[in-house]
Amino acid sequence: LYGHELSEDIDPLQAGLAWAVKLDKGDFIGRDALLRRRDDANLPRRVGLEIDGKRLAREGSAVRRDGRDVGQVTSGTFAPTVAKAIAMAYVEPGATAGGTAVEVDIRGKPAAARVVPLPFYRRPKPGHP
């Protein structure tokens, strides 16, 4: 979603889309800047969130951990395929590990959530359970 998970301020490496950037295929405009940002361990990273309950996080909702803001939701919805409220957010590097417990501020009320790997769902391969 350009403007949400990817923008002029959020590069594809930070967004977890490194597969789309071929840094070893020669020089291109912006390559040096991407290399600098790739190596910046302080940049927020995109994560998936599963939110307890049915309330939906929306763009701009604060993500908190241990009582302090650690990030912000970029998009959220209910996913019928996994039957859960989900969201994507950019969070501090220390809050990116799968299973990390966080809270999302949904219209002024905290909702328990946890960091989960992206994508939220992978279609089973034929012949595999």
Buried (B, 14 or more C-beta within 10 A) or exposed (E): EEEBBBEEEBBBBBBBBBEEBEEEEEEEEEBEEBEEBBEEEEBBBBBBBBBEEEBBBBBEBBBBBEEEEBBBBBBBEEBEEEEBBBBBBBBBEEBBEEEBEBBBBBEEEEBEBBBBEBEBEEEEEEEEE
